[in-house]
Amino acid sequence: MPATFPIGRVLPPVLALVASTWTIACDQRTETVSPDEPATIAAVGSKAERLLDLLGGSPPSNAPPTLVLFDVDTPPSLRPSPTPPSPTPLVIDVHQIEEAYALIREAATSTGRGEHAERLIRRLHRPLAARSTAYLGARRPCVVVIVDTAPLTLAGGHSFETDLVQLLGAESATHGGETPTRIVDEDGLTALPVDLFIATGAALEAPALLAALGRRIAPRPLRTAPDPGDLLWLGDAAEVEALLDAWAPIIETVRGAPTVDGSCARSPRPTSTS
């Protein structure tokens, strides 16, 4: 299951702001950035709430926010209006580490916390960089990550799954792609010249289909791994380490094996992209 984060402190369920130009009809929180800074941030949704925590907000305030963070799956009726004088909306819709860091910078800079953002990004990136450095000079097996089975979907080049594979010293077969996911048919999947198939996310909900796929691609292994979700940038230190510790041994099982064709596939045959 994707990672979820607690809503934390909440204000009353309905909060009208800026002369009723924007109304939140759900649990949400507004915080000032610092005692000396008038800018405020509101958060709608679990990811927005977690990001607000990472940005180090002050105690709650009833002052109208200047920035609203909200999850991409927030219903349209609950989203802030982009029309002034409503608060600036900032949707949380990121699929890879680079995008997440850019979002952190945008949210922090717009509320006078640019320096805090850079410290936060360094702290988030430190354990990832340490893992990546450990694999310098090691053979990089070729890996493809299956994230769904209905339809059969691979993690694309712009995805947290591909980031995770790369930083753990392997090559993602879709690394060169420009999308978060890639849809393939079974023939296209089994034809990929890769060392290892990893199933995660929604793909874990179809164990019978995964078993059938495993038989088709044998003797190459198909392994299952925890869903990284947004843990690589929203998880706490223990969650990030646990995720890395779960994925790393899976990749290690094929690090010493000979590569299928001497190179990592970069263009799996798609039926469509998303």
N, C-alpha and C positions, 0 to 999 in steps of 0.2 A: 504494500500500500504506500502511496506517496506520503512524504513526511508532512505532518500537520503541526501547527504551533498554537499555543493557548492565546486567547484574546487578551488576557491580562486585565488590567484595570479598565473599567468601562464607565461611560457617562450614561445619563438617562437614555432610553431607547429612541427618543425622537429629539433631534436637536436642529432647530432652524437657525440658519446663519445668513448674514448679509441681507437683511430685509426680506427674508423668506425666498431669496433667489436660489437657495440650495438647502435641501432637507435630507437628513440621513434617517432612515426608518429602520435602523438595525444597531446592534452593539458597535460602538466605535469609541475612539479615544482621541482627545486633542491635548497636545503638550507644547509648552514653550521650549525653545531651543536652549536658552540660558536666561538667567535673571536680568541681564542687561540688554538682551536682544528681543525686540518686539515680535519678530517673526515666529509664527507657530506652525505646527504640523498636525494634521489629522490623519488617522489611519482607519481604513475600512477593510476588514478581512484579515485572516490569520498571517499571511505573508507580509502584508503591510504593517501589521502589529509587530511582528518580529523585526522587520527592518527599522521601525521606529525605535525599538529597544536598542538595536545595534548602533543607531545614531546618537544614543545617549541623551534622550529628551529629559526635560526637567519635570517636576510634579505637574499634574493636570491643571489646565487653565480653561476658563470659559471664553477666553478671547477668541474672536473669529480667526481661523487659520489662514495663512497665506499659501500653504501648500497642502494638498490632499493626496496621500498615497492610497491606492486601492488595488485589490487583486484583479487580475484580468477577467476572472469569472464572476465579478460583481454584477448583479443584474443592472441593466441600463437605467431602470427607474431609481436606483440608489447611487448612481454615479453623479459626481458634481458637474454642473454646467460649465462648459469652457468659456462662457461669455462673461466678461467683466461686469460687475465687480466681484464675481464669484472667485473662490480660491483657485489657484493654479492646480489642475489635476495632473497626476503622474501615475500612470498605470504600471503595475508590476507584471511584466510579460517578458521574462528573460529565459533563455534556453542554454546558455553556456557561461562560463566563468567571466570571460571578457565583457559580455553584455551586463552581467551582474555588477561588476566593478564600475562600469560606466554609469549604471543607474544609481549606485551609491554616491558617486561623485556629483551627479546632477542634483539629487535630493539634498545633499549636504551643502553644496555650493550655493544653491538657491536660497538657503536659509542661514547663510553665514557660517557654515561649519566645514569649509573646504579642508582645513588642516586636520580636523578630526577624521574626515573621510580618508585621507591618505594614511593616517595611523591605523584606521580600521582595516583598510585593504592590506596593508603590510601584515597585520596580525592574522587576517584570514588566509593570506597566501603563504605564510611561513611554513605550516605543516605540509602543504602541497608541494612547495618548492623542495623541501627536505626529501620527500619521497622521490620526486623526479630526479634529483641529483644522485640518489643512491643507485640509479640504473645507468648512469653514464658509462658508455663503453660496452654495455651488455647487449646481447642479441635481442632484437625487438620482434617478437612473434606477431603474426598478423591475426587480428581479432575482428569479429563482427558481432554487434550487440542487437539482439531481437527484443523489441520493446512492446510488441503486440502481435496477436495472431489473427485478429478479425478486423481488418485484413492483416496479412503478414507484413509487419512493419519493422524496419531497421532504424536504429539511432543514426541520424544524419551527421554531416560534418559539423554543423552548428548545434551541438547538444552537450549536456553535462555528461552523458555516457561516454561520448567520444573523448571529451576532456579527461575523464577518469582513466580511460584506457591509455591515453597518451602519457599522462603523468606517471602511470605505473609501469612505464618502460616498454610499452607495446605500440603497435601501429594499428589504428582503426582502418578497416577497409573502406570506410566512407569519409575519411578525414578530409578529402578534397572537396566534399560536397558543400553546398551553400544553404541547405535547409535543415531544420531540426530533425525531420524524419524522412524516411524513404520507403515507399511501398514496393514490394517485390512479389513475384510468384514463387512457388516452391521450386520450380526448375531453376529459376535465377538464383535462389538462395543456395541450393545444393551445388551449383556450378561454381560458386565463389572459391577461388584458390586460397583459402585461409586456414590457419592452424587451429583456431578455436572459435566456437560459437558460444556466446553467453546470452541467456534469457533473463530478463528482468522486467520490472514494472507490470503492466497489464498482461504481458505474456505468461506470467506465473499463474494466471487464473485459468489456464488451459493445459493442465499437466498431461492429459491424454494426447493432445495434439503435439506437444513438445516431445513426448515419448516417440511418436510416429516420426517426427522430424529427425530425432536422434538416430533412429534406425536408418533413415535415408542417407544421412551424411556420414555414418560410420565408415571407417574407424576414427574419423576426426571427432573429438569430444564436443558434446553440448552440455554446458554447465549452467546452473542457475545462481543468481546473485541478488542481494538486496537492492531494492530500488533506490538509486541515489537521490531522486527527487530534487529538492533544493538544498540538500544538506551541505553541499560544497561551499555554499555562501551564507546560508541561514542557520545551519546547525551549530551547536556549541562544540567546543574542542573535543569532548569525549565522543560525540556523535560522529564527527569527521574522522577521528582516529578509528572508530569501530567500522566505519564504512570502508576506509582504506585497508584495514586489516582483513575484511571479508573478501574484497576483490583481489588483493595482491596474491594470495596463495593460488587462486584459480588461474591467474595468468602464469604464475611460476611453473605450473604443471606442464606447460608446453614451451617454456623458454629454451630448453635444451634440445627440443626436437627439431629435426630438419624442416625447413620451410617447404611448403607444398611445391612451389614453383620458383623459389628464389627471390620473390618480390611480393609485396602486399598489394592486393587488388585495390584499385581506387575507383572503379566504376561498376558497381553491381547493377545488373540489368533491372531497371525499374519498370513497373507498369504505370506508375504515376508518382508524383511527389507531393508533399504537403509541408 
